[in-house]
Amino acid sequence: KFGKNGGKLQAMTNSGLNSFFVRKISWTLFVLSVVPKIATIRAESIVDAPPRSIPENLVQSFTMDGQIPVETYYVDDSNGGKGTHYKYSREDIEEMLASAKKMIERTSKRKQRYTSRDNLAWVLRALLDLGLKGKKVVNYGSLEPFYEVVCLALGAQSVTTIEYNRLTYDNPQLFTATPKDIRRRLEDGTLEKFDVALSISSFDHDGLGRYGDPIDPNGDLRAMQEVKDVLQPTGILVTIFAEII
């Protein structure tokens, strides 16, 4: 869930979930420092809506040459390919910030062991141990500024959310960008790199079209490679992957 090793990023998962099928993976450790650059930067095309079945020409790639069983699980959060726009007013965010501070105080006093399902507690504990005061944070995937507000409550200088959907978070310390924006800034050298990255059940959706992203069997690996590119050499990634039983 949380790792630091000389600037190397680590992410651990025991399952994977996407918008139209399930890939079950047995405890796999990804060390991003050795994930190869996959082809070129992702295509810019955006699908109209996530397909209801795996495109025939991608079945072999998604199932690893038939090794992964396919189960139906369809979700469309792209508004039929039209995109969505989530808005949170300054008052909303101030209220969330007050609640986040109380939650952090409770978590900091909690001494009991967490179970594998206490995802929020694990993330809060990791962020508390890491220390965010004065740091620049990037969050991959967000429909509401919950974790962004938690980071502000912990003293982060700023939080940038990267999301395919349109977002309006009315707070001077919160910024939003699309994956296309970030890739452009990486290419032209104008991106100021981040100290900490968050991905809360986000990578496991990349490449599946659910949020308007391009269909790509390697979308999750590409997303993780991009995180490595946007972080400082000593940057840290805090991540959680979806769990399926």
VENRAGI-V554878 format. One record per backbone hydrogen bond with DSSP energy under -1.0 kcal/mol. CO is the residue of the C=O (numbers start at 1). NH is the residue of the N-H. If there is no record, write none. Layout:
BEGIN
co=CO nh=NH
co=CO nh=NH
END
This chain:
BEGIN
co=1 nh=239
co=5 nh=8
co=9 nh=32
co=11 nh=30
co=13 nh=28
co=21 nh=18
co=23 nh=16
co=28 nh=13
co=30 nh=11
co=31 nh=34
co=32 nh=35
co=55 nh=58
co=58 nh=62
co=59 nh=63
co=60 nh=65
co=63 nh=67
co=63 nh=68
co=78 nh=83
co=79 nh=82
co=84 nh=166
co=86 nh=168
co=88 nh=170
co=89 nh=93
co=90 nh=94
co=91 nh=95
co=92 nh=96
co=93 nh=97
co=94 nh=98
co=95 nh=99
co=96 nh=100
co=97 nh=101
co=98 nh=102
co=99 nh=103
co=100 nh=104
co=101 nh=105
co=102 nh=106
co=103 nh=107
co=104 nh=108
co=115 nh=118
co=117 nh=119
co=118 nh=122
co=119 nh=123
co=120 nh=124
co=121 nh=125
co=122 nh=126
co=123 nh=127
co=124 nh=128
co=125 nh=129
co=126 nh=130
co=127 nh=131
co=132 nh=135
co=135 nh=157
co=135 nh=158
co=136 nh=195
co=136 nh=196
co=137 nh=160
co=138 nh=198
co=139 nh=162
co=144 nh=146
co=145 nh=149
co=146 nh=150
co=147 nh=151
co=148 nh=152
co=149 nh=153
co=150 nh=154
co=151 nh=156
co=152 nh=155
co=155 nh=134
co=158 nh=137
co=159 nh=175
co=160 nh=139
co=161 nh=177
co=162 nh=141
co=166 nh=86
co=168 nh=88
co=169 nh=171
co=171 nh=174
co=173 nh=159
co=175 nh=161
co=177 nh=163
co=178 nh=182
co=179 nh=183
co=180 nh=184
co=181 nh=185
co=182 nh=186
co=183 nh=187
co=184 nh=188
co=185 nh=190
co=185 nh=191
co=194 nh=232
co=195 nh=236
co=196 nh=138
co=197 nh=238
co=198 nh=140
co=199 nh=240
co=202 nh=205
co=203 nh=206
co=205 nh=208
co=207 nh=216
co=209 nh=212
co=210 nh=77
co=216 nh=219
co=218 nh=222
co=219 nh=223
co=220 nh=224
co=221 nh=225
co=222 nh=226
co=223 nh=227
co=224 nh=228
co=225 nh=229
co=226 nh=230
co=227 nh=231
co=230 nh=194
co=232 nh=235
co=236 nh=197
co=238 nh=199
co=240 nh=201
END
